[in-house]
């Protein structure tokens, strides 16, 4: 596991360190938030300490704005040496597939008229700096890195309008829809679901922090740069996505009720790359920071 670098952090966001303690990032520096939260919403301090960010998220954007203002009086703290995923316990993680036509084509698929939808297990969330442990597999097995924009919700959505979906977005972070591509191909040929291919244990690096939505008014203008061992493999913006984050959420909510605390991955642009043990991956999205993770191999215990 690698330590986060100061330049990896966004200017503002909610962070969880390796022990699960919550921090507020202001001007790129970590600030304790318990004292400010004790004045603004003391009831949120009750409950598991590791899930404090989840409770703050569900409280809505006004509290995040108030915390950002109040925590300026708190002295900066040293940066954590290890990070956890910004959220400890999303209600569910839903991923959208083939929302970028160019990515669909690079894998030999036609761009669908509607996104594909599949689930990912919240227990596989990991923070920036984590290592993805590949299963011991035979030669020729392919594992792909898919960097995505993830959206966290602070309100329920059920057959919502685009405007309602936009208002329900609490924040954004970077996530990786890591895929065992060989297993996915076998499942597709056999007419089986992709669940195993999309749910390798510990294979959802997410972070480095959750950035409030009110700081990112137009996420489709965000630029993503992904490097594997220092080589750029993705360099694009989200303008090629088949809809806005809000319109995709509205579409999804018409088919699956979404709830406060859910996390939705919006799909990856073209340029996904195969990775092997020893690879070092870094994904940077302007305004969201840098998500880092490494690839290793070994038997699960």
C-alpha positions as CSV (number, residue, x, y, z in Angstrom):
1,X,0.0,0.0,0.0
2,X,1.3,3.4,-0.9
3,X,0.9,6.6,1.0
4,X,-1.2,9.4,-0.5
5,X,0.7,12.5,-1.8
6,X,-0.4,16.0,-0.9
7,X,-1.0,16.9,-4.5
8,X,-3.4,13.9,-4.7
9,X,-6.1,15.5,-2.6
10,X,-8.8,17.8,-4.0
11,X,-9.1,21.4,-2.6
12,X,-12.3,20.4,-0.7
13,X,-13.8,17.1,0.1
14,X,-14.7,14.4,2.7
15,X,-11.9,12.0,3.5
16,X,-11.5,8.8,5.5
17,X,-8.1,7.7,6.7
18,X,-6.9,4.1,7.1
19,X,-8.5,3.8,10.5
20,X,-11.8,5.0,9.2
21,X,-11.7,8.5,10.8
22,X,-13.4,11.3,8.8
23,X,-11.6,14.5,7.8
24,X,-12.7,17.5,5.9
25,X,-10.2,18.8,3.2
26,X,-10.1,22.5,2.9
27,X,-7.6,24.3,0.6
28,X,-6.0,20.9,0.1
29,X,-5.3,20.5,3.9
30,X,-7.0,18.0,6.3
31,X,-9.0,19.5,9.1
32,X,-10.7,17.6,12.0
33,X,-14.5,18.0,11.8
34,X,-15.8,16.6,15.0
35,X,-15.8,19.9,16.9
36,X,-17.6,21.7,14.0
37,X,-20.0,18.9,13.6
38,X,-20.7,18.9,17.3
39,X,-21.9,22.4,17.0
40,X,-23.9,22.0,13.8
41,X,-25.3,18.5,14.0
42,X,-24.2,16.7,17.1
43,X,-26.6,13.8,16.6
44,X,-24.5,12.7,13.6
45,X,-21.6,11.9,16.0
46,X,-23.6,9.0,17.4
47,X,-23.0,5.8,15.6
48,X,-20.0,3.9,14.1
49,X,-17.1,6.3,13.7
50,X,-16.1,4.7,10.5
51,X,-19.4,5.6,8.8
52,X,-19.5,9.3,9.8
53,X,-19.0,10.4,6.2
54,X,-22.0,8.3,5.2
55,X,-24.2,10.1,7.8
56,X,-22.9,13.5,6.8
57,X,-23.7,12.7,3.2
58,X,-27.3,11.7,4.0
59,X,-27.8,14.9,5.9
60,X,-27.7,16.9,2.7
61,X,-25.6,19.6,0.9
62,X,-26.5,22.4,3.3
63,X,-24.6,20.7,6.1
64,X,-21.6,20.2,3.9
65,X,-21.5,24.0,3.1
66,X,-21.8,24.8,6.8
67,X,-19.1,22.4,7.7
68,X,-16.8,23.9,5.1
69,X,-17.3,27.3,6.6
70,X,-17.0,26.3,10.2
71,X,-14.0,24.0,9.8
72,X,-11.8,26.9,8.6
73,X,-11.3,27.7,12.2
74,X,-9.8,24.3,12.8
75,X,-6.0,24.0,12.5
76,X,-4.7,21.9,9.6
77,X,-3.7,18.4,10.6
78,X,-1.0,16.1,9.1
79,X,-2.1,14.1,6.1
80,X,-3.1,10.5,6.8
81,X,-0.5,8.0,5.7
82,X,-3.3,5.6,4.6
83,X,-6.7,6.2,3.1
84,X,-10.0,4.3,3.1
85,X,-12.7,4.7,0.6
86,X,-14.6,8.0,1.3
87,X,-17.8,6.1,2.1
88,X,-17.9,3.1,4.4
89,X,-21.3,1.7,3.8
90,X,-23.2,2.7,0.6
91,X,-26.6,1.2,0.5
92,X,-25.8,-0.2,-2.8
93,X,-23.3,0.3,-5.7
94,X,-24.8,0.3,-9.1
95,X,-22.6,0.5,-12.2
96,X,-23.6,1.7,-15.7
97,X,-21.9,0.1,-18.7
98,X,-21.3,1.3,-22.3
99,X,-22.3,4.9,-21.6
100,X,-19.4,5.9,-23.9
101,X,-19.8,4.7,-27.5
102,X,-16.1,4.7,-28.1
103,X,-15.5,2.3,-25.2
104,X,-18.2,0.0,-26.4
105,X,-16.6,-0.1,-29.9
106,X,-13.1,-0.7,-28.6
107,X,-14.3,-4.0,-27.0
108,X,-16.1,-5.0,-30.2
109,X,-19.6,-4.1,-29.0
110,X,-22.2,-1.8,-30.5
111,X,-23.2,1.2,-28.4
112,X,-26.6,0.3,-26.9
113,X,-29.6,2.6,-27.0
114,X,-29.7,2.4,-23.2
115,X,-26.9,1.8,-20.7
116,X,-26.2,-1.7,-19.3
117,X,-26.8,-2.0,-15.5
118,X,-25.0,-4.3,-13.1
119,X,-24.2,-4.4,-9.4
120,X,-21.0,-4.3,-7.4
121,X,-20.5,-5.3,-3.8
122,X,-19.8,-2.5,-1.3
123,X,-17.5,-4.8,0.7
124,X,-15.0,-4.5,-2.2
125,X,-14.5,-0.7,-1.7
126,X,-10.9,0.3,-1.0
127,X,-9.1,3.6,-0.6
128,X,-6.5,5.3,-2.7
129,X,-3.2,3.5,-2.4
130,X,-4.7,0.0,-2.1
131,X,-3.5,-3.0,-3.9
132,X,-5.8,-5.1,-6.0
133,X,-4.9,-8.8,-5.5
134,X,-5.5,-10.8,-8.7
135,X,-6.6,-14.4,-8.3
136,X,-4.1,-17.1,-9.2
137,X,-5.1,-17.9,-12.7
138,X,-3.8,-19.6,-15.8
139,X,-1.8,-17.9,-18.6
140,X,-3.6,-15.5,-20.9
141,X,-6.1,-14.3,-18.4
142,X,-6.8,-10.6,-18.9
143,X,-7.7,-8.0,-16.2
144,X,-8.8,-4.5,-17.3
145,X,-8.6,-1.2,-15.5
146,X,-11.7,1.0,-16.0
147,X,-11.6,4.4,-14.5
148,X,-15.0,6.0,-13.9
149,X,-16.7,9.0,-12.3
150,X,-18.8,7.9,-9.3
151,X,-21.8,9.8,-7.9
152,X,-23.0,9.6,-4.3
153,X,-26.6,10.5,-3.5
154,X,-28.1,12.3,-0.5
155,X,-31.7,11.8,-1.4
156,X,-34.0,9.0,-2.7
157,X,-34.9,8.9,-6.4
158,X,-37.8,6.9,-7.9
159,X,-38.8,7.7,-11.4
160,X,-37.2,11.1,-10.9
161,X,-36.9,14.0,-13.3
162,X,-33.5,15.2,-14.5
163,X,-33.9,18.2,-12.2
164,X,-34.7,16.0,-9.2
165,X,-31.8,13.7,-9.9
166,X,-29.4,16.7,-10.2
167,X,-30.6,18.0,-6.8
168,X,-30.0,14.6,-5.2
169,X,-26.3,14.4,-6.1
170,X,-24.2,14.8,-3.0
171,X,-20.8,14.5,-4.5
172,X,-18.4,12.9,-6.9
173,X,-15.3,10.8,-6.6
174,X,-13.1,8.7,-8.8
175,X,-13.7,4.9,-8.9
176,X,-12.4,1.9,-10.7
177,X,-14.7,-0.7,-12.3
178,X,-11.9,-3.3,-12.3
179,X,-12.9,-6.2,-14.6
180,X,-11.7,-9.8,-15.0
181,X,-12.1,-9.5,-18.8
182,X,-11.4,-13.2,-19.6
183,X,-14.1,-14.3,-17.1
184,X,-16.5,-11.7,-18.5
185,X,-16.0,-13.0,-22.0
186,X,-16.6,-16.6,-20.9
187,X,-19.8,-15.5,-19.1
188,X,-21.1,-13.6,-22.2
189,X,-20.4,-16.6,-24.5
190,X,-22.3,-18.9,-22.0
191,X,-25.2,-16.5,-21.7
192,X,-24.4,-16.0,-18.0
193,X,-24.3,-12.8,-15.9
194,X,-21.0,-10.9,-15.4
195,X,-21.2,-10.8,-11.6
196,X,-17.9,-12.7,-10.9
197,X,-16.0,-10.7,-13.5
198,X,-17.1,-7.4,-12.0
199,X,-16.7,-8.3,-8.3
200,X,-13.1,-9.4,-7.6
201,X,-12.5,-9.0,-3.9
202,X,-11.1,-5.6,-2.9
203,X,-11.2,-4.4,-6.5
204,X,-13.1,-1.1,-6.3
205,X,-10.5,1.5,-5.4
206,X,-12.4,4.7,-4.8
207,X,-11.4,8.2,-3.8
208,X,-9.2,9.9,-2.8
209,X,-12.1,11.9,-1.3
210,X,-15.7,12.8,-2.0
211,X,-16.0,16.3,-3.5
212,X,-19.3,18.1,-2.9
213,X,-21.5,18.5,-6.0
214,X,-21.9,22.2,-5.4
215,X,-18.2,22.6,-6.2
216,X,-18.6,20.8,-9.6
217,X,-21.5,22.4,-11.4
218,X,-20.7,20.8,-14.8
219,X,-18.9,17.4,-14.4
220,X,-19.1,16.6,-18.1
221,X,-16.3,19.2,-18.5
222,X,-14.0,17.3,-16.2
223,X,-10.9,15.8,-17.8
224,X,-9.7,12.3,-16.9
225,X,-6.1,11.2,-17.3
226,X,-5.1,7.6,-16.4
227,X,-1.6,6.4,-16.3
228,X,-0.3,2.8,-16.0
229,X,3.4,2.6,-15.0
230,X,3.7,6.3,-16.0
231,X,2.3,5.8,-19.5
232,X,-0.9,7.7,-20.4
233,X,-3.7,5.2,-21.4
234,X,-6.7,7.5,-21.1
235,X,-6.8,11.2,-21.7
236,X,-10.3,12.4,-22.3
237,X,-13.3,14.4,-20.9
238,X,-16.8,13.2,-20.1
239,X,-18.4,15.1,-23.0
240,X,-18.6,11.8,-24.9
241,X,-20.9,10.2,-22.2
242,X,-24.4,9.3,-23.5
243,X,-26.0,11.7,-21.0
244,X,-25.3,13.9,-18.1
245,X,-24.8,12.4,-14.6
246,X,-28.3,13.8,-13.8
247,X,-30.0,12.4,-16.9
248,X,-28.4,9.0,-16.4
249,X,-29.5,8.9,-12.8
250,X,-33.1,9.9,-13.8
251,X,-33.1,7.1,-16.4
252,X,-31.8,4.6,-13.8
253,X,-34.3,5.7,-11.2
254,X,-37.2,4.9,-13.6
255,X,-36.0,1.2,-13.5
256,X,-34.5,0.9,-10.0
257,X,-35.3,3.0,-7.0
258,X,-32.2,4.7,-5.7
259,X,-31.7,5.8,-2.1
260,X,-29.6,8.3,-0.1
261,X,-26.2,6.9,0.4
262,X,-26.1,4.9,-2.8
263,X,-23.1,5.1,-5.1
264,X,-23.5,5.0,-8.9
265,X,-20.6,4.4,-11.3
266,X,-21.2,6.2,-14.6
267,X,-19.1,4.2,-17.1
268,X,-15.6,4.5,-18.5
269,X,-14.4,6.3,-21.6
270,X,-12.3,4.6,-24.3
271,X,-8.8,3.6,-23.5
272,X,-9.2,0.8,-20.9
273,X,-6.0,-1.0,-20.5
274,X,-5.0,-4.5,-19.5
275,X,-2.9,-4.6,-16.3
276,X,-0.5,-7.2,-14.9
277,X,1.0,-7.9,-11.5
278,X,3.4,-5.1,-10.5
279,X,1.5,-2.4,-12.4
280,X,1.0,1.0,-10.7
281,X,-2.1,2.9,-11.8
282,X,-3.0,6.5,-11.2
283,X,-6.2,8.2,-12.3
284,X,-6.5,11.9,-12.1
285,X,-9.7,13.9,-12.6
286,X,-9.5,17.7,-12.5
287,X,-11.1,18.9,-9.2
288,X,-11.3,15.4,-7.7
289,X,-7.7,14.6,-7.1
290,X,-5.6,11.5,-7.9
291,X,-6.7,7.9,-7.2
292,X,-3.7,5.5,-7.0
293,X,-3.6,1.7,-6.7
294,X,-1.3,-1.2,-7.5
295,X,-1.7,-4.7,-8.9
296,X,-0.4,-7.8,-7.3
297,X,-1.2,-11.5,-7.4
298,X,-1.7,-14.2,-4.8
299,X,-4.1,-16.6,-3.2
300,X,-6.9,-15.2,-1.0
301,X,-6.8,-16.2,2.6
